[in-house]
Amino acid sequence: MLNPSLKKILCGLVCVSVGLTAACGKKDAELKTDEHAVAGKPAVSKPKLNDTGITWGGNYPADINEDCSATILSEKLAEGEVLEGDILAAQDCAQGADAKAQKNDDGFAAFSYQKISQSGEQLPADAEQWRCVSDTITGLMWEIKEPADEIYGNAGLHDADDLFMWYYGDVTANGGAVGNWNSEYNQCAGYVAGQPATYCNVSEFVSRVNEASLCGSKDWRVPTRAELESLVHYGTTRPAVDVNYFPDTVNDYYWSISPVIGSKDTAWAISFQFGFSAPLRRDNPRTVRLVRNAN
């Protein structure tokens, strides 16, 4: 795990120039999604990804700034080291959509979000209650969670505390194993022992959310790894997301539907504490944020 300060320096200095997308974010190009299908839907090819959210620059050889600026700190150079030239042009904050963003009223920097009501209606940016968020860049709509209080299920179906094991029955897309049904653990709203439809796994959760017609829709699913990464705001941490639109995001891993190639026991998850992805065991209970194609 990268130290947050080290991560910020790495991102600001080298992310764009050498393409360290795994460590610090996305570019403005379109990336191909995982080849596997997602629960209830075929894989979607080439989704547009958001920029990183990094709007600050890094000095050399150390320190970061509040804005997109960069300075060579001669007094901190190693003895005999000489460095001249522009160290800002190749940094993340000077590249892409974030560098061109002129407003923050619909999301930080180049992120662009729309609040959605339970019935599926668009809401103003200053709405105090909303059930979903539509990403106008990627065309994806996201589930919003209820506040966490360290008690499973007491906030209802979308409780941020609730945990789910990775379970997906489609053998053509699950990497060769269905995962864990999670029939024994009361870790989510509505769990009843002996009633499979109430079990705390991602597939049953999808079914329950679709039955409830979240934001007027019944085509919710678990996101792919690439889709989930499009939410990450790499300019901040704890949580690494725009909290003005996703206020109850926990500092933990969120499941994607993407299996890890060559490993039947693991699937990809995204840490919204710092924004990196990691393979986790499928019987390791984690939270999940559902998605649907809004466009």
C-alpha positions, 0 to 999 in steps of 0.5 A: 500500500502506498503511503498517501504522501508518497502516492500524491508525489508519484501521481503529480510527478509521473502519472501522466508521463509514464502512464502509472494508471494502476498507482494513480488513476486514469487518462482521458482516453477510452479504455476497454472494460473487462472481458467478462460479463456483469451480473444481468448484463453483457460486458460494455465495451470502451466506457469513457473514464473520468480524469483523475481529479488531481489538480495540484502539482509537485515540486522537485525533489519533494513537497506538493502544492495546493494548486497546479504549480511546480518549482525546482527546490535548488536548496533540496537537491543532492550535492552536485545535482543540477536540474533545469527546465519545466517540471510542470508540463508533464504532471497530471494537473496540467493534463486532460479534462481536469486542467480544462475544467472551469467549474465545480458546481456539478462535481470536483474538477472535471467530474460531472454528476447529476443527483437522481431521486428514488423515482428517477427524476433529475434533482438540482445540485443543491438537493439535500436528499437523493438516491442515485447519482448519474455520471454524465461523463461515463453514462453510468448511474450509481447507487447511493448508500445510507450513513454507516453506524457500524450496525448491519442493516438497520438503515435498510437495503442500502446500508453502508455498513452491509457486507456481501460475499462475491457470488456469481452463478454465470460460469461463462463469466465468473472465472470458473467458480461461482464464489461464496453463497454466504448462507450463514452470516447476518451481515446485511439488511433483511437476512433470514437464515434458510431463505436464500433470497435474503443471503448477503452475497452480491447476486442476491443483493442485485436481485433485491435492489432490482425488485425494489426499482431503485431510482425507477430502474430494474437493471442494476448490476455489480460494476466491472473493475474499470467502471468502479475505477471511474469513480475514484477521485485520486486527488483526495483520500479517506475516501477517494471519491467526490463526497459531495455526491457520494457522502457515505462512502466507507474507507474500505474495499468495494466489490467489482464483478471482475474475476481475477484471471487464473485465480478461481478464489479471487475477484477484483475490488477497489479500495475507496480509502486510497483508490487502488485495486486489489484481488480479494478472496471471494469469501471475504465480505466487502461492501458493494455499490451497484451501477446501471447504464443510464444512457 
